[in-house]
Amino acid sequence: MELQLHLHRWGRNRPDWTAAAVSGFAAGAILMVLELAWAATMSGNGPWRTPQLVAALVLGPDTLAASAYSFSVRVAALALVIHYALGILFGLVLGYVIAGFHYETSLGVMPLFGAGVGVLLYLVNFYVLTQLTPWFAELRGWSTLIAHIVFGVSTALLYWQLWRRGVNPQRSA
């Protein structure tokens, strides 16, 4: 029995930017639904706490003084814009790395790569960037980690699915 390792090396390969942006946007929506469902059912913080935390990136930490049970259109809308913009940004980065390493040709690698990106994103967001935004430390935990893994896997799989054959005709289905 022969074992073949298909090691991927960095190379110049143009990503499908549209597929990457749409993948990040859609996976951001999945992440947001998971976070809101968790907050509404399992968390004692109130359903609007996560949007407050996200909106505080732009509005400042004074936003966090409001009750997590009170709804604000301004806070929710701003949180949506920020969340989707970051989802698109991370989708673009993921698409760039996937194309650079030619992972788009390996469906089996995509979930593992996406999960790794989700873990890395969680660690950076909730352990490194909390030096700048300490209020995000309250979101540390298994539910947020799992949601970010789901985001990474979803983004990678959606990118693989949406990747256009015209960009790289070597795609194997």
Buried (B, 14 or more C-beta within 10 A) or exposed (E): EEEEEEEBEEEEBEBBBEBBBBBBBBBBBBBBEBBBBBBEEEBEBBBBBBBBBBBBBEBEEEBBEBEBEEEBEEBBEBBBEBBBEBBBBBBBBBBBBBBBBBBBBBBEBBBBBBBBBBBEBBEEBBEEBBEEBEBBEBBBEEBBBBBBBBBBBBBBBBBBEBBEEEBBEEBEE
